[in-house]
Structures are given as structure tokens and as C-alpha cells.
Amino acid sequence: MADEIEKAKKALIKKALGFKTKEIIEEYSSTDGQIVLVKKKVTEKTVPPDCTAIKMLIEGQDGKVYLTDEELEQEKERLLKLLKEKIDGNKKN
């Protein structure tokens, strides 16, 4: 039970902060009775920070709201800006 709670907390934090994920699409073909990989496409996607997850983290266990919806939206925009700057910085290198 404790492991599931920790996994849920980590997933919530990941969603609140945003993350990158890879999507892999593989295309196979049958050649002479054997299945052969013909094409493989790897796409990296950026999932932006999520306001609802941020709000859940900020509320914590006591259920009190410490930021308004407007403040949460501003925090989301700030985090998105930081993420964009980091992505742009990585592209330059």
C-alpha cells in the first residue's frame, strides 16, 4: 500500500512539473515469410505542467487552498516559460 502511495505521489509531481516522453512507432513487413522491421519513427513529446496537479500538490493533505486559480495559472505560465527556455537552450547545444 505504501509503495502505491509513493508511486502516486511521484506521478502527481511529474504531471505537475511537466515531462518529456518518447513515442515509438514501428512498421513491419512480411518478406519471404519473415517479419522484418521496415520503418521506425521516434518522436519526443513535451507534456506541459498541469494546473490541476499543481493545485493538488499545493493543497496537500489538509485540503486548504494556498493559491487562487489566477495564481496557479500564473505559476503554470512561469513553468511553461522555463520549460521553453530549457528546450531552446538544449536545441542550441
C-alpha positions in Angstrom: 0.0 0.0 0.0 2.8 2.4 0.9 4.5 1.7 -2.4 1.4 2.6 -4.4 1.0 5.9 -2.5 4.6 6.8 -3.2 4.1 5.9 -6.9 1.0 8.1 -7.0 2.9 11.0 -5.4 5.7 10.7 -7.9 3.3 10.6 -10.8 1.4 13.7 -9.4 4.7 15.6 -9.1 5.8 14.5 -12.6 2.4 15.7 -14.0 2.6 19.0 -12.1 6.1 19.8 -13.3 5.6 18.6 -16.9 7.8 16.0 -18.6 9.2 14.6 -21.8 8.2 11.3 -23.3 9.1 9.3 -26.4 6.6 7.8 -28.7 8.0 4.9 -30.9 6.1 3.8 -34.0 7.4 0.7 -35.7 6.3 -0.6 -39.1 6.8 -4.2 -40.0 6.5 -6.1 -43.3 6.5 -9.8 -44.3 9.3 -10.7 -46.6 9.8 -14.3 -47.7 7.8 -15.5 -44.7 9.8 -13.5 -42.2 8.6 -10.4 -40.4 11.1 -7.5 -40.9 11.2 -4.1 -39.4 10.8 -1.6 -42.2 10.4 1.7 -40.6 10.9 3.1 -37.0 9.9 6.6 -36.0 10.8 8.0 -32.6 9.1 11.2 -31.6 9.9 13.2 -28.4 6.9 15.0 -26.9 6.8 17.6 -24.2 3.9 17.4 -21.8 3.4 20.8 -20.2 2.8 21.4 -16.4 -0.8 20.6 -15.3 -2.7 23.2 -13.2 -4.9 20.7 -11.5 -1.9 18.6 -10.4 -0.1 21.7 -9.2 -3.2 22.6 -7.2 -3.4 19.2 -5.6 0.2 19.4 -4.5 -0.2 22.9 -3.1 -3.4 21.9 -1.2 -1.6 18.9 0.4 -3.2 16.7 3.0 -5.1 19.4 4.8 -7.3 20.4 1.8 -6.6 24.1 2.2 -6.0 26.1 -0.9 -3.0 28.4 -0.7 -3.1 29.8 -4.2 -6.0 31.2 -6.2 -6.9 29.8 -9.6 -5.3 33.0 -11.1 -2.1 32.5 -9.1 -2.0 28.9 -10.3 -2.4 30.0 -13.9 0.5 32.4 -13.5 2.6 29.7 -12.0 1.8 27.4 -14.9 2.8 30.1 -17.4 6.0 30.7 -15.5 6.8 27.0 -15.6 6.0 26.8 -19.3 8.3 29.7 -20.0 11.1 28.0 -18.0 10.5 24.7 -19.9 10.6 26.5 -23.3 13.8 28.3 -22.3 15.3 24.9 -21.4 14.2 23.3 -24.6 15.5 26.2 -26.7 18.8 26.0 -24.8 19.1 22.3 -25.5 18.5 22.9 -29.2 21.4 25.3 -29.4 23.8 22.8 -27.9 
